[in-house]
Amino acid sequence: MSHQLLTIEVTRLDACHVRLRLTGELDYDTAPELIAAAAELHGEQLVTIDLAGVGLCDSSGLSALLVVHRGAGAIRLTGVSVRLQQMLDRTGLTELLAVESTAADDGDNLRAIG
């Protein structure tokens, strides 16, 4: 089985706002990469995590999002597919994480497992 890697593109949007654009799979094998990338931000006041390019998110991916949330001043999720939104709703994480809704939920191809 071929494992798709996670790539993380870091863009500083202003003095206290950083965007992490993820592409690939956010799972047991790659979740530590997100945690490490976020740790390098040293507690930015706002971190936007763009998940539009994520093809799979499992429970380890959700856990990584929580770790990033705890370490950052605030995080906002964008590019969340319908399936991942359902997973966030079921686990109660929408109560903790700010999720920016998308007008066209065309990212429905995200497979959320856990």
Secondary structure, 3 states (H helix, E strand, C coil): CCCCCCEEEEEEEECCEEEEEEEEEECCCCHHHHHHHHHCCCCCCEEEEEEEEEEEECHHHHHHHHHHHHHCCCEEEECCCHHHHHHHHHHCHHHCCEECCCCCCCCCCCEECC
